[in-house]
Structure formats: structure tokens, C-alpha cells
């Protein structure tokens, strides 16, 4: 139970109290302020951004004005067909229809009233090759942002993962890679590469890292900039301890701070957006399957505080999902300075031609070019019958030269430090490599030979690799006939172990269409909202496309803040007119 607030002395009060400064929390605080509420945002760490800051910063919002303007129109009928093929009866969740109707409104609202802006790339395919899938338009990325506009608060933006920064802290987007790797391939490549390098050189004079922000860092910086413009108070190093209830209503919360505990009264409501399960051992042990609890891509400050506090306040943690989390395969290497590099294999290597993934039997088990979530789902399924945690990505030397492999960048000539660290395993032939990764040599040799036959014809008869828009988008368009397949060999051969890691929670507090937390009986808890990873996924633990976590996080944070301000129904009516 949450602590009763009778006779409690409040340290101060506000209208809207938001817990957690990721995309959901920052959106809720911003919208509350825009609608005339006094909003306070409490963040456990000393930086904003949460998991969003280290993500691609994409939102999956079908039917937007921005996508139509870019020549990428969509229809709700197509979206419903696509989601129906993935979710089945779970499409009956009324939050899903609310999301589809509200998403475009939220994009326009933020574009008109803040510095938060998105644009759709021409091609950014949905993750599943189902009827109604889109090649582009549903996924929108945050517009790049100049971190210098934040002044001293630039240091408050959580940086990307160290493994994705180059040249002393420069962010690199997907569209920058070709120019940096092949600057002399064209005048355009050369000009872009020179511009990036010159900007980074200037940045390092006054900043610890580059201020050209893209992807999740751009979204977080835009939200922070907008919060600063509205003078929203952000209280750092404030960890949620307990929610306060009086006469059945959540009226505030207690936070642990360096200066002692403080109690904040919230007259209009409390929004839980503390990042979901993260590193909470109690929740990981309760909700995650065996083999998936070791690694997480969440910041270490995310430890389930919002979920556990909401549960103590009689909220229900919804967990009857296809999956309790969204997964990512990661490889791991201990660095000389003691840092443990956990590298997410998103799309830079798995989909490229000349690589396969094998399980403990030395056999392929998955379409390597499918989404990271589907890759790990296949790993977990394989593990039920054959040891598959970890699995191994296998390639030859030319693959590393052309595409890199995990932490090993393309074109790396000296592999010694990766071999010494045990990150890379190698063998002159399949049998020698098999000994290093602990699989049967004959089986691995047969697997590589079978793959090579498929590469010759361009048809993967086992898993259909290269058959979807997503596969081809992340493959190599210059490789024919299949952008995702080419022969492996001759040696030497290399392998890297990959493990399951969660990047976001699907299991979370049960909520209604306005983000209000529900009890096990389906009753809204007055004064208590949840958004982002603290709220149960509207997609039932599936992963339909890029941005299907951040999109709902921002949309339901918007609805929660509007509801707390008493403006939701009026705004919807005005838009309808």
C-alpha cells in the first residue's frame, strides 16, 4: 500500500508531478506546462533522456500530416490490417484505436507549440512482412538539433552509448556512415565528411563531446529546450520512494534526494514515467524468462521504481503478453579501462551479406536480417531444444573489412586486441572455428556450405533472408542477386557471441485510454497516471515497427497531461471542428 498522507507535512506543492525524464516524462511535463499547469519533473539521475537518449529517437505514428506532406500517405485500413495480422484479438484493446486517432494530433500539437519536430525518412520499413505493412511514412525521426542552444544544460543530455560515438564523442547517423567510410567516393561524400569533421573539431574546443545531435539525443534535447523555454522545474537526483494517498486518491509522492527526503503534493495528478523494469532484479526475476536477465540496455538508474510504487498503490502490472520486453542481441567486451562494452547489433552487420547466426548445434535458426526483437525471439525459441544462449555471428575476414562486426569497425586491419579480449574468436576453417565456439565442426561446415549454395542463387530456402523490405533496406544494395547474402569463405573465419538483452519493457502498469493507472478490477486510481515503459505496451509485447515504444510513450503522456489539466475532451472537440 502507498503511505497515507493524513497529517503529512508537504515540502512544497505543484499541479502536475512527473516522475522520470525520458521521452514520456518530458512530454507530460511539457504538455502540462503548455496547458497552464505548474509542472515539476523529478529525475533520479543527473541527466535527462533515459532510454530514449540512447535510442534512434523514432516514433511510429501512422497517418501523420508530416508523412502525407512528404509524399508518404497512409490509411487507417492498411494500419489495422497490418496490426491485426500481428496482434490478433489484442487489436480489440481500445487504447490501440485511441493511439491511432491521437498520434497525428500530438505531432501537430508539439510542432506548433514547442521545438519538438519530426520528419519521415523516405524509406523506413515496418518490422514484419505482413499484409498492410508500410515501406515508409509511419516511422518519423526527430529533426537534428544543435546542442549549443542548451548552453550549460547541454551536459544534462544523456550521451549515446559510448560504443556508438566516434572521434572523441561525435554522433553518427545512418546517413553519415557512407560519407565517413568512403569520403573520396564522390564530391558529395567528401563535402559531407569534411563538414562533420570540422564541426567535431570546433565542438571539442568547448565541449566534452559533439553538439550535433541526431536520433534519440536530438529528441531529448528538443524536449529539454522546450521545457527550458516554459521554465519547467526539473529536480535531478530525486528518486521516487513512495506515492502518497488520501481518501483513495494519489495526492503526491516522497523522493529521496541528497538533501534528505522531500514530500511533493500534486494537486492535479502524478505521472509515472520512470523507465519501466530496467535493472530491477525483483522485476526481472519475476517477469523475464531464463537467459534474458543478465544484460539490459537501460541506464543503470532505471530500477523499476515507478512500476513498484504503482503496484504498491494497488495498480496492476499487466504481464500476459507475447513478450515481457523488447529484445536486442548484444555482444560484450571488457575494455582495458574497465568499461564493459555492450554493443547492440541493430542493423549494421546482421543484415549484411556474408554473415550467418548459429546456435549450439552449429546450425542456423533465424533470418539474420529480421528485426533485432525477432532475432532474439528466434534465439529464445531455439534455446528450448538446443543451447542457443549465447548464439554466434559467423563471417569471414572480407566481411569485417567491408561491414565490420559489432565493436569492430569496417576496414579494421589489426584485430589483435579483439582476439586477446576474447571478443572475436577465429579459426582458419569451419572446423577450427567450431572448436573455438564449442559446436560440432562438421555441422558448422555443412551450415556454411548450405548458406553458400543459397547465396549463389540468391534464395534462402530455409529462412527467406532478403525477402522483405526491412531485410533489403538494411542489406547491401550493391550485392546481387540478394542484398543480404553472399558466400562465406575462404578463411580465416570469425565469430562473436551474442546474448539477449532487453531494450524496453512491454510488461507494465495497466492503464486506460487516458493513461490512468488501473487496479486489477479495472478501476482507475484517481490522481495516478503512467506512460512510457511504466505503462503496459499497447502492442502486447510485439514489435510492429521502429518507434513503437517512443510513439505510444509520447502520445499517452500527452493524453495524461491533457486529462490532468481538464483539457482533453475540449481539445478533441476543437480538432474535430
Order of alpha helices (4+ residues) and beta strands (2+ residues): beta-beta-alpha-beta-alpha-beta-alpha-alpha-alpha-beta-beta-beta-beta-beta-alpha-alpha-beta-alpha-beta-beta-beta-beta-alpha-beta-alpha-beta-beta-beta-beta-alpha-beta-alpha-alpha-beta-alpha-alpha-alpha-beta-beta-beta-beta-alpha-alpha
